[in-house]
Amino acid sequence: MPIPACSQQRGHLASSVLASAAWLPVLSVLVVPSFLTLLSLCSLASSAHAAVSRVEQPAAGSGQAAKESLARAKALIDDHEEDAAIGILKNFIAGAPRSGSLDHAYLLMAAALNGKKEYAEAVTYLELLLSEFPSSELAARAQLLLGTAHAQLGNLDAALPALSEARSLAPDVETKLEALALTGEIQAAKKDFLRAIEARLDELALSQADQRDEIRDRIRSLVFDKMDKKALVKLRDAYPAAYPGDLALIRLIELHASRGEEHLAERSIRIFLSRFPSHEYTQTASDLLRSFKAKLKASQFVIAAVLPLSGRLSLYGNEALNGVRLAIEKGKESLGLTSLGLVVKDSEVDKIIVRAELADLAAEYRPLAVIGPLLSRDLPLAASLAEQTETPFITPTATLTNVRQLGTFLFSTALTFPLQAHRIADYAARLGYRRFCILYPDTAYGQELSRLFSQEIRQLGGEVIAVESYKETDTDFGSPIKRLKAEDLKRYGTATQEKTSKGVIRITYAPGFDAIFLPGSYAQIALIAPQLVFHDVKVPLLGSNGWNSPDLLRLADHTIDGGVFVDGFFPGGSDPQVREFVDRYRRRYQTNPSMFAAQAYDATRLVLEAIRKGASSGKGVRDQLLKLQDFPSLGGPAGFGPGGTLERRALLIQVNRGKFVQLE
């Protein structure tokens, strides 16, 4: 009982319909494409034909009636009369012994149910086949159809193991290819693109020469139409010098270039040229790199950004770069500085290489200023190069108080520790607070802020009663809190005893100080605040910019309410300039700007203001920066002080009923 029509259709569909990815909707429980149904039915019909052939040569215990029943059911399925086939098969299964052709009947029943889109019932019969006949020659096809049915039901995680079993059990390449094709589609639907590509590559290895172009087209479609930057980077790293790592790099180059991210496109081009020097895309990549350089050199004004764009500080470096790019975009729009170029270098490489690259950058592009570095430890290298090339370097985040001591071309827009300590101490004094305790992390950050706050309080005529520290990794702060209380009780605090109705003596502590300064991170503060209340230390909480994270609101309970901290930037501020920056940043990057982005934005705007005032060289920019006063920074009017840091009033932010609110 031959089935040439099905064989021909399946061969055609496997090579043409799969090639066009027309069966992508197979993963929807709402849409069942005719291809998959036909593929399943034809596969089952082939198996059924083998079953019928064997029934025609009756074995012991089989008979003509069994042969005719299976043959009729198979013919009805071929004619899309699934209901009639199901009736015959139910009778057959009910009366058939556990041996013989029962596994074939189960497979035909699954085929009929599959044709009716009753996938859950099809799963039932396929699982019966696999549990009752684990060694059946139909096991591979059953696993393939089990994976198909689960996919149609939306049970993608259940489909994948069945398809893996189908590949493992199948003696024929065709079944393996069908299982791999569906596996690739499922992984793509799950957005696990790397595994989807792996399935496609396995397909490629098993396929005939005339099928490979179609499979490569499907791989290319995944890379160019489905994968985002994160997925492309994973693919690039998984296949660093082999196909389809080349496709991932080409797509990254195109994406970055189309978005104006020329520094990222340049990085991908350089990686591509080193890994695929003989590739057909090499000439295109080289031409694109030359065009980037020519465009920069043609710019009237060039600004450089030297920031950590890889490694452990990459998050902060890229946020700062976002701020730089945004300021340049705004400068082109509002200042008329249309001929502005930005050259970007990653500072997270060997320091000797960094110096050489910076020297080359200065010689080739002659930037008017450099935004960077981020860390205080990198300032001596920057200062040396700044003096040598007469190019101002403006660090957006390094907290060194006096950067000018390192060189006359070094500036900082960071919120320094002295600015923070002065602002929070002044705020407390204006509220009439006179006595304070300090609980700080035993880090350079905590130590310096603790020292400076104590100094400010004493200069304002206040008193620091006790100072205690804790390890950065601590979660239990009971011991230092008790030591603070003990020191306070020696001076101003009180402890009163009272007997409860049950005769228990209760000691009530009343702090003798007005507030406590907590210069820690948001994670530490979220733990410290409730423990202070537990130990009866119920006083106002004062903090530093380490508090400024949405995670503080998520982690802390009501005991943090009313706490006030300082920072140089607050995205929820009402100032029109801040609102415009935040709105622009959100539109561009789909997230709120951080302090790193804001301070790099201010640093770049200061350079653009110097250019607007007539500076046309690095020395000219330096001289203009020294003259600037009342510059409208995101933290308010500002100007550079004698130490080279941007002096402005730090912002006061309060935790108010689960929200951050800026205090005027």
VMD Tcl script that draws the C-alpha trace (Angstrom):
set ca {
  {0.00 0.00 0.00}
  {2.37 2.74 -1.24}
  {2.03 6.40 -0.18}
  {3.99 8.29 -2.83}
  {1.96 11.49 -2.46}
  {2.87 11.88 1.18}
  {6.51 11.06 0.58}
  {6.74 13.63 -2.18}
  {4.93 16.29 -0.17}
  {7.06 15.78 2.91}
  {10.26 15.97 0.91}
  {9.08 19.14 -0.78}
  {7.92 20.77 2.42}
  {11.03 19.89 4.35}
  {13.12 21.67 1.74}
  {10.89 24.57 0.72}
  {8.38 25.42 3.44}
  {10.98 25.03 6.17}
  {13.34 27.12 4.09}
  {10.97 30.07 4.15}
  {10.31 29.58 7.88}
  {6.60 29.44 7.10}
  {6.05 27.15 10.01}
  {7.17 29.63 12.67}
  {3.56 29.90 13.95}
  {3.79 26.23 14.94}
  {4.66 27.49 18.40}
  {1.33 29.26 18.77}
  {-1.51 27.34 20.34}
  {-3.92 29.43 18.30}
  {-2.51 28.90 14.80}
  {-1.75 25.43 13.41}
  {-0.07 25.59 10.01}
  {-1.01 23.02 7.41}
  {2.66 22.13 6.94}
  {3.23 20.71 10.40}
  {-0.04 18.82 10.35}
  {0.81 17.36 6.95}
  {4.36 16.59 8.08}
  {3.06 14.71 11.10}
  {0.38 12.86 9.16}
  {2.73 11.88 6.39}
  {5.31 10.66 8.87}
  {2.68 8.65 10.66}
  {1.27 7.36 7.43}
  {4.68 6.06 6.49}
  {4.89 4.26 9.82}
  {1.33 3.01 9.37}
  {2.18 1.71 5.92}
  {5.01 -0.31 7.43}
  {2.61 -1.61 10.05}
  {0.04 -2.63 7.46}
  {2.70 -4.32 5.36}
  {3.72 -6.39 8.33}
  {0.08 -7.24 9.10}
  {-0.25 -8.53 5.51}
  {2.30 -11.16 6.53}
  {0.38 -12.29 9.63}
  {2.36 -13.25 12.69}
  {1.10 -15.46 15.44}
  {-1.89 -13.93 17.14}
  {-2.64 -11.46 14.33}
  {-5.31 -11.71 11.72}
  {-6.83 -10.34 8.59}
  {-9.26 -8.21 10.60}
  {-6.42 -6.39 12.35}
  {-4.72 -5.72 9.03}
  {-7.87 -4.34 7.48}
  {-8.66 -2.13 10.51}
  {-5.29 -0.42 10.43}
  {-5.41 -0.07 6.66}
  {-8.86 1.54 6.80}
  {-7.79 3.91 9.55}
  {-4.69 4.91 7.61}
  {-6.73 5.53 4.44}
  {-9.22 7.67 6.34}
  {-6.42 9.77 7.85}
  {-5.01 10.26 4.34}
  {-8.45 11.52 3.27}
  {-8.69 13.85 6.33}
  {-11.59 11.86 7.76}
  {-10.06 11.77 11.24}
  {-13.32 11.15 13.16}
  {-14.01 7.94 11.25}
  {-10.39 6.82 11.68}
  {-10.57 7.49 15.44}
  {-13.68 5.32 15.73}
  {-11.94 2.38 14.04}
  {-8.76 2.82 16.08}
  {-10.61 3.01 19.40}
  {-12.25 -0.33 18.64}
  {-8.94 -1.78 17.55}
  {-7.13 -0.59 20.70}
  {-9.91 -1.81 22.97}
  {-9.75 -5.31 21.54}
  {-6.08 -5.61 20.65}
  {-3.60 -7.55 22.77}
  {-0.64 -5.67 24.24}
  {1.63 -7.14 21.58}
  {1.34 -7.09 17.83}
  {0.48 -3.81 16.16}
  {-0.84 -1.89 19.18}
  {2.07 0.56 19.07}
  {1.21 1.32 15.43}
  {-2.41 1.86 16.39}
  {-1.34 4.34 19.09}
  {0.74 6.21 16.54}
  {-2.12 6.33 14.04}
  {-4.50 7.53 16.79}
  {-2.04 10.34 17.63}
  {-1.93 11.21 13.93}
  {-5.71 11.43 13.70}
  {-5.93 13.56 16.85}
  {-3.12 15.74 15.58}
  {-5.12 16.32 12.40}
  {-8.08 17.45 14.54}
  {-5.79 19.76 16.54}
  {-6.57 17.77 19.68}
  {-2.96 17.82 20.78}
  {-3.50 17.01 24.46}
  {-5.17 13.70 23.55}
  {-2.48 13.01 20.98}
  {0.08 13.40 23.80}
  {-1.80 10.79 25.83}
  {-1.54 8.14 23.10}
  {2.08 8.96 22.34}
  {2.97 8.58 26.01}
  {1.12 5.23 26.07}
  {3.18 4.06 23.10}
  {6.46 5.11 24.73}
  {5.64 3.65 28.14}
  {4.19 0.33 26.89}
  {6.59 -0.17 23.99}
  {9.88 1.56 24.98}
  {11.82 -0.52 22.44}
  {9.41 0.04 19.57}
  {10.90 0.98 16.23}
  {8.35 3.81 16.25}
  {9.81 5.41 19.41}
  {11.83 8.03 17.52}
  {8.80 9.13 15.42}
  {6.62 9.10 18.54}
  {9.11 11.35 20.37}
  {9.19 13.70 17.39}
  {5.41 13.96 17.32}
  {5.28 14.24 21.11}
  {7.58 17.25 20.86}
  {5.41 18.66 18.08}
  {2.21 18.25 20.10}
  {3.74 19.85 23.19}
  {4.93 22.76 21.05}
  {1.40 23.23 19.68}
  {0.08 23.25 23.25}
  {2.62 25.90 24.22}
  {4.52 23.47 26.48}
  {7.88 24.44 25.01}
  {9.96 23.13 27.91}
  {8.23 19.73 27.60}
  {8.71 19.68 23.83}
  {12.49 20.05 23.93}
  {13.34 16.79 25.80}
  {11.07 14.82 23.47}
  {12.80 16.29 20.43}
  {16.18 15.52 21.95}
  {15.08 11.89 22.42}
  {13.84 11.79 18.83}
  {17.28 12.87 17.59}
  {18.98 10.31 19.82}
  {16.75 7.37 18.87}
  {16.21 8.03 15.18}
  {18.12 5.70 12.85}
  {17.40 7.94 9.88}
  {18.76 11.42 9.09}
  {15.35 12.73 8.03}
  {13.83 12.33 11.49}
  {16.89 13.93 13.09}
  {16.62 16.90 10.75}
  {12.91 17.35 11.47}
  {13.60 17.27 15.22}
  {16.44 19.77 14.90}
  {14.34 22.12 12.77}
  {11.57 22.23 15.36}
  {14.09 22.51 18.22}
  {15.57 25.59 16.55}
  {12.16 27.21 16.20}
  {11.27 26.51 19.84}
  {14.57 27.91 21.13}
  {14.07 31.00 19.01}
  {10.55 31.42 20.38}
  {12.03 31.17 23.90}
  {14.55 33.85 22.84}
  {17.38 31.44 23.60}
  {19.02 32.37 20.35}
  {22.37 30.76 21.05}
  {20.74 27.33 21.45}
  {18.58 28.02 18.40}
  {21.75 28.66 16.40}
  {23.33 25.48 17.80}
  {20.35 23.46 16.56}
  {20.63 25.09 13.13}
  {24.35 24.26 12.97}
  {23.63 20.62 13.86}
  {21.05 20.66 11.06}
  {23.67 22.06 8.71}
  {26.12 19.29 9.57}
  {23.55 16.54 8.83}
  {21.97 18.03 5.73}
  {22.66 17.38 2.05}
  {24.59 19.96 0.03}
  {21.45 21.22 -1.73}
  {19.76 21.92 1.63}
  {22.54 23.94 3.25}
  {21.88 27.31 1.66}
  {18.32 27.23 3.01}
  {19.55 26.43 6.52}
  {22.15 29.20 6.33}
  {19.37 31.58 5.30}
  {17.46 30.64 8.45}
  {20.56 31.23 10.57}
  {21.09 34.61 8.92}
  {17.44 35.51 9.49}
  {17.83 34.75 13.20}
  {20.98 36.86 13.46}
  {19.76 39.86 11.47}
  {16.03 39.88 12.26}
  {15.63 38.47 15.77}
  {18.75 38.95 17.89}
  {19.38 42.05 20.00}
  {22.81 43.40 20.92}
  {23.12 41.26 24.03}
  {22.34 38.07 22.11}
  {24.70 39.08 19.30}
  {27.57 39.58 21.74}
  {26.94 36.10 23.16}
  {27.00 34.62 19.66}
  {30.15 36.58 18.79}
  {31.92 35.21 21.88}
  {30.65 31.64 21.38}
  {32.10 31.48 17.84}
  {35.03 33.92 18.03}
  {36.73 33.00 14.77}
  {34.16 30.81 13.02}
  {30.75 30.94 11.39}
  {28.32 32.36 12.50}
  {30.47 34.57 14.75}
  {31.23 36.60 11.62}
  {27.52 37.25 11.08}
  {27.14 38.42 14.68}
  {29.98 40.94 14.26}
  {28.64 42.20 10.94}
  {25.20 42.73 12.49}
  {26.74 44.51 15.50}
  {28.68 46.81 13.18}
  {25.51 47.65 11.26}
  {23.45 48.24 14.40}
  {26.01 50.52 16.03}
  {26.62 52.48 12.83}
  {22.88 53.00 12.26}
  {22.47 54.33 15.81}
  {25.39 56.74 15.58}
  {27.41 54.65 18.08}
  {30.53 54.92 15.99}
  {32.91 54.08 18.84}
  {31.11 50.75 19.31}
  {31.00 50.14 15.57}
  {34.73 50.86 15.41}
  {35.41 48.38 18.22}
  {33.40 45.65 16.43}
  {35.16 46.41 13.14}
  {38.57 46.02 14.74}
  {37.53 42.71 16.30}
  {36.15 41.55 12.94}
  {39.32 42.46 11.03}
  {41.53 40.63 13.53}
  {39.38 37.47 13.52}
  {38.29 37.31 9.88}
  {41.07 38.96 7.83}
  {40.16 37.11 4.62}
  {36.37 37.45 4.88}
  {34.35 38.84 1.97}
  {33.11 41.61 4.34}
  {36.67 42.71 5.23}
  {36.84 45.42 2.58}
  {33.47 46.85 3.60}
  {34.55 46.90 7.25}
  {37.85 48.62 6.39}
  {36.08 51.25 4.30}
  {33.63 51.94 7.10}
  {36.48 52.37 9.61}
  {38.20 54.85 7.30}
  {34.96 56.79 6.89}
  {34.60 57.11 10.67}
  {38.11 58.50 10.97}
  {37.64 60.89 8.05}
  {34.40 62.18 9.55}
  {36.08 62.85 12.91}
  {39.05 64.59 11.37}
  {36.72 66.77 9.32}
  {34.96 67.98 12.48}
  {35.80 71.52 13.52}
  {35.74 70.56 17.20}
  {36.60 67.14 18.65}
  {35.95 65.98 22.21}
  {37.34 62.71 23.55}
  {35.89 60.38 26.18}
  {38.28 58.01 27.95}
  {36.18 55.79 30.17}
  {36.01 52.15 31.39}
  {33.74 50.60 28.77}
  {34.64 47.00 29.62}
  {35.46 45.15 32.82}
  {33.94 45.59 36.26}
  {33.41 49.36 35.90}
  {31.79 49.14 32.46}
  {28.30 49.91 33.78}
  {29.46 53.24 35.19}
  {31.68 54.03 32.23}
  {28.89 53.46 29.74}
  {26.47 55.55 31.82}
  {29.01 58.39 31.78}
  {29.43 57.97 28.01}
  {25.65 58.22 27.60}
  {25.82 61.58 29.37}
  {28.63 62.77 27.09}
  {26.75 61.76 23.95}
  {23.57 63.44 25.12}
  {25.39 66.70 25.85}
  {26.94 66.68 22.36}
  {23.55 66.04 20.77}
  {22.09 68.96 22.71}
  {25.08 71.15 21.82}
  {24.50 70.53 18.14}
  {20.85 71.46 18.52}
  {20.87 74.44 20.87}
  {24.35 75.96 20.50}
  {24.68 75.60 16.75}
  {27.90 73.60 17.16}
  {27.09 71.30 14.28}
  {30.70 70.32 13.50}
  {31.27 68.36 16.70}
  {33.05 65.01 16.77}
  {33.40 62.49 19.60}
  {36.25 59.99 19.80}
  {35.93 57.28 22.45}
  {38.57 55.08 24.07}
  {38.18 52.27 26.57}
  {40.44 52.94 29.57}
  {40.17 49.36 30.89}
  {43.33 48.07 29.28}
  {46.95 47.94 30.39}
  {48.07 51.36 31.68}
  {51.07 51.45 29.34}
  {48.77 50.78 26.39}
  {46.31 53.41 27.62}
  {49.01 56.05 27.75}
  {50.22 55.17 24.26}
  {46.67 55.19 22.86}
  {45.90 58.52 24.52}
  {49.06 60.02 23.10}
  {48.10 58.74 19.63}
  {44.56 60.04 20.09}
  {45.82 63.51 21.04}
  {48.20 63.60 18.08}
  {45.70 62.30 15.49}
  {42.49 64.08 16.48}
  {43.70 67.01 18.64}
  {40.66 67.00 20.94}
  {39.84 70.23 22.74}
  {39.12 68.31 25.94}
  {38.90 64.78 27.34}
  {36.07 63.57 29.57}
  {37.60 61.09 32.00}
  {38.91 59.19 33.83}
  {36.41 57.94 36.43}
  {38.70 57.00 39.33}
  {41.01 59.13 41.48}
  {43.80 56.56 41.12}
  {43.94 57.24 37.36}
  {44.25 61.01 37.72}
  {48.10 61.21 37.90}
  {48.40 59.54 34.47}
  {45.70 61.81 33.06}
  {47.32 64.92 34.56}
  {50.70 64.06 33.06}
  {49.26 63.63 29.57}
  {47.06 66.71 29.98}
  {50.10 68.89 30.74}
  {52.13 67.35 27.94}
  {49.44 67.92 25.27}
  {47.82 71.03 26.84}
  {44.47 69.25 26.78}
  {42.02 69.64 29.67}
  {40.91 66.38 31.29}
  {37.62 66.62 33.20}
  {36.81 63.71 35.51}
  {33.07 63.35 36.11}
  {33.34 61.14 39.21}
  {36.80 61.07 40.85}
  {36.30 62.45 44.36}
  {39.80 63.86 44.92}
  {39.24 67.23 46.61}
  {42.06 69.14 44.91}
  {42.77 67.89 41.39}
  {44.74 71.01 40.48}
  {47.60 69.86 42.68}
  {48.26 67.22 40.01}
  {48.25 69.63 37.07}
  {46.79 72.84 35.71}
  {44.79 71.06 32.98}
  {42.85 68.80 35.35}
  {39.22 69.49 36.40}
  {36.44 67.60 38.21}
  {32.65 67.78 38.10}
  {32.29 65.13 40.83}
  {30.43 65.72 44.05}
  {33.34 65.70 46.50}
  {33.25 64.44 50.07}
  {33.77 67.95 51.55}
  {30.76 69.24 49.58}
  {28.60 66.41 50.93}
  {29.76 66.79 54.52}
  {29.33 70.56 54.50}
  {25.82 70.43 53.03}
  {24.38 67.79 55.37}
  {26.02 69.37 58.45}
  {24.72 72.82 57.49}
  {21.22 71.39 57.00}
  {21.30 69.74 60.44}
  {22.55 72.92 62.12}
  {19.79 75.00 60.51}
  {17.25 72.59 62.03}
  {18.76 73.27 65.47}
  {20.51 69.92 65.86}
  {23.59 70.27 68.09}
  {24.59 66.76 69.19}
  {25.35 63.86 66.87}
  {26.52 60.26 66.66}
  {28.16 58.68 63.61}
  {27.96 55.07 62.44}
  {30.06 54.50 59.34}
  {31.44 51.61 57.20}
  {35.12 50.94 57.72}
  {36.03 51.88 54.14}
  {37.86 54.85 52.62}
  {34.46 56.32 51.71}
  {33.01 55.93 55.21}
  {36.16 57.02 57.02}
  {36.55 60.23 55.02}
  {32.91 61.28 55.27}
  {32.88 60.53 58.99}
  {35.99 62.67 59.50}
  {34.70 65.56 57.40}
  {31.23 65.54 58.98}
  {32.77 65.64 62.47}
  {34.94 68.54 61.39}
  {31.99 70.47 59.95}
  {29.85 69.93 63.06}
  {32.58 71.20 65.36}
  {33.13 74.27 63.18}
  {29.40 74.98 63.45}
  {29.58 74.78 67.24}
  {28.02 71.32 67.52}
  {29.22 68.19 69.28}
  {29.91 64.64 68.10}
  {29.18 62.38 71.06}
  {30.26 59.02 69.68}
  {31.66 57.52 66.48}
  {31.49 53.81 65.66}
  {32.32 51.74 62.58}
  {31.27 48.42 61.09}
  {32.65 46.07 58.48}
  {31.29 46.52 54.97}
  {30.00 42.94 54.96}
  {28.21 43.15 58.35}
  {24.48 42.51 58.61}
  {24.14 42.67 62.41}
  {24.87 46.14 63.76}
  {23.80 45.51 67.34}
  {27.29 45.77 68.84}
  {28.28 49.21 67.46}
  {24.79 50.55 68.22}
  {25.12 49.41 71.84}
  {28.51 51.10 72.08}
  {27.00 54.35 70.78}
  {24.27 54.12 73.41}
  {26.77 53.40 76.17}
  {28.84 56.44 75.25}
  {25.72 58.60 75.06}
  {24.52 57.41 78.49}
  {27.79 58.63 79.99}
  {26.97 62.15 78.81}
  {23.44 63.09 77.79}
  {21.33 59.98 77.27}
  {18.97 58.66 79.92}
  {17.72 55.22 80.87}
  {14.60 55.01 83.05}
  {13.21 51.93 84.72}
  {9.55 51.10 85.02}
  {7.70 48.05 86.23}
  {5.08 46.58 83.93}
  {1.72 45.22 85.13}
  {3.29 41.77 85.19}
  {6.08 42.93 87.48}
  {8.79 42.93 84.79}
  {11.37 45.73 85.01}
  {11.61 47.56 81.68}
  {14.43 49.99 80.85}
  {13.58 52.78 78.42}
  {16.45 54.56 76.68}
  {16.11 58.20 75.55}
  {18.92 59.41 73.25}
  {20.81 62.52 74.32}
  {21.78 63.37 70.76}
  {19.68 64.98 68.02}
  {20.57 62.93 64.92}
  {22.83 60.17 63.64}
  {24.99 60.40 60.51}
  {25.08 57.19 58.41}
  {27.48 57.56 55.45}
  {26.93 54.06 54.04}
  {25.49 52.35 50.99}
  {21.76 51.89 50.49}
  {22.03 48.16 51.26}
  {23.68 48.85 54.62}
  {21.25 51.65 55.52}
  {18.24 49.41 54.81}
  {19.55 47.04 57.51}
  {20.77 49.66 59.99}
  {17.59 51.76 60.21}
  {15.30 49.07 61.74}
  {18.07 47.90 64.07}
  {18.46 51.44 65.43}
  {14.74 51.52 66.24}
  {14.97 48.07 67.85}
  {17.63 49.45 70.21}
  {15.51 52.55 70.99}
  {17.74 54.89 68.98}
  {14.83 56.88 67.58}
  {16.45 59.99 66.12}
  {16.52 61.59 62.63}
  {18.79 59.84 60.12}
  {21.29 61.79 57.99}
  {23.14 60.30 55.05}
  {25.40 60.64 52.02}
  {25.02 59.96 48.31}
  {25.47 56.22 48.93}
  {21.78 56.20 49.86}
  {20.68 57.36 46.45}
  {19.31 54.18 44.86}
  {15.75 53.03 44.14}
  {16.77 49.80 45.86}
  {16.84 51.63 49.20}
  {13.07 52.17 48.88}
  {12.62 48.53 47.92}
  {14.76 47.06 50.70}
  {14.06 49.40 53.61}
  {10.97 49.45 55.82}
  {9.17 52.46 57.33}
  {12.03 53.10 59.79}
  {13.93 54.90 57.02}
  {11.06 57.36 56.53}
  {12.12 60.96 57.13}
  {15.81 60.27 56.57}
  {17.68 62.96 54.61}
  {20.79 62.52 52.46}
  {22.82 64.58 50.00}
  {23.74 64.07 46.36}
  {24.74 66.11 43.34}
  {21.88 65.00 41.11}
  {18.25 64.01 41.57}
  {16.28 62.80 38.51}
  {12.99 63.62 40.23}
  {13.87 67.29 40.64}
  {11.55 70.03 39.45}
  {14.19 72.25 37.83}
  {13.29 72.64 34.10}
  {16.85 71.92 33.04}
  {16.93 68.70 35.05}
  {13.54 67.65 33.70}
  {14.67 68.27 30.13}
  {17.83 66.19 30.67}
  {15.95 63.33 32.33}
  {13.26 63.25 29.64}
  {15.84 63.28 26.86}
  {17.87 60.56 28.55}
  {14.82 58.34 29.05}
  {13.81 58.70 25.41}
  {17.32 57.86 24.24}
  {18.22 55.06 26.64}
  {14.89 53.83 28.11}
  {16.05 54.28 31.71}
  {16.68 56.98 34.30}
  {20.06 58.75 34.23}
  {22.50 58.02 37.04}
  {24.87 60.35 38.84}
  {27.62 59.16 36.46}
  {25.59 60.18 33.43}
  {24.59 63.53 34.95}
  {28.11 64.55 35.97}
  {29.57 63.51 32.60}
  {26.77 65.49 30.93}
  {27.74 68.57 32.95}
  {31.44 68.04 32.17}
  {30.74 67.95 28.42}
  {28.41 70.96 28.57}
  {31.15 72.95 30.28}
  {33.50 72.20 27.38}
  {30.81 73.19 24.88}
  {30.23 76.42 26.79}
  {33.96 77.17 26.57}
  {33.82 76.55 22.81}
  {30.76 78.79 22.53}
  {32.73 81.54 24.24}
  {35.46 81.30 21.63}
  {37.88 78.59 22.76}
  {39.48 76.82 19.79}
  {42.31 74.94 21.49}
  {42.85 72.87 24.61}
  {44.58 75.79 26.30}
  {41.70 78.06 25.30}
  {39.16 75.63 26.81}
  {41.23 75.47 30.03}
  {41.28 79.26 30.31}
  {37.52 79.56 29.71}
  {36.75 76.88 32.30}
  {38.69 78.86 34.91}
  {36.57 81.94 34.17}
  {33.16 80.26 34.22}
  {30.92 81.34 37.08}
  {27.30 80.49 37.84}
  {27.23 77.84 35.12}
  {23.75 76.24 35.13}
  {24.76 72.70 36.07}
  {22.21 70.00 36.87}
  {22.93 70.66 40.54}
  {22.43 74.41 40.26}
  {24.72 77.40 39.58}
  {28.35 76.31 39.65}
  {31.93 77.30 38.91}
  {35.36 75.77 39.29}
  {37.12 76.52 42.55}
  {40.87 76.89 43.09}
  {41.16 73.11 43.56}
  {39.73 72.44 40.08}
  {36.47 70.94 41.39}
  {33.05 72.21 40.35}
  {31.68 74.05 43.34}
  {27.90 74.00 43.69}
  {25.33 73.44 46.36}
  {24.66 69.74 46.98}
  {21.03 68.65 46.89}
  {19.05 67.50 49.92}
  {16.82 64.48 49.31}
  {14.37 63.03 51.83}
  {12.77 59.61 52.08}
  {9.09 60.42 52.35}
  {6.52 57.60 52.53}
  {8.38 55.29 50.23}
  {9.55 57.97 47.79}
  {12.52 60.26 47.33}
  {11.60 63.94 47.54}
  {13.98 66.85 46.96}
  {13.99 69.41 49.76}
  {14.16 73.01 48.65}
}
mol new
graphics top color blue
foreach p $ca { graphics top sphere $p radius 0.5 }
foreach p [lrange $ca 0 end-1] q [lrange $ca 1 end] { graphics top cylinder $p $q radius 0.2 }
display resetview
